[in-house]
Amino acid sequence: MRYEAVNAMLLNEFLKEHRKVEEQANALREQATRIGSQERKAQTLEATVAKLQSALKEQAAAIQKVSAQMKAGEATLRVASVSP
């Protein structure tokens, strides 16, 4: 076996592995970009959920207030209708 042939084979193997490493590095960069985008979307969604929870609490409080007012109004109507 000649040394030139061995050198050529080794160079070929090195170049194949180098291409694989470059492809993997590119894939990692793409994944990092996607992860960053997904993290930003998650933050936006978390903020939206927090706003919706706050609005829901406000609505529940308003419903409770109106319900209490209606009960008070019904009690007043009963007293008025019972009184001669």
Secondary structure, DSSP 8 states (H G I E B T S, - for coil): --HHHHHHHHHHHHHHHHHHHHHHHHHHHHHHHHHHHHHHHHHHHHHHHHHHHHHHHHHHHHHHHHHHHHHHHHHHHHHHHH--
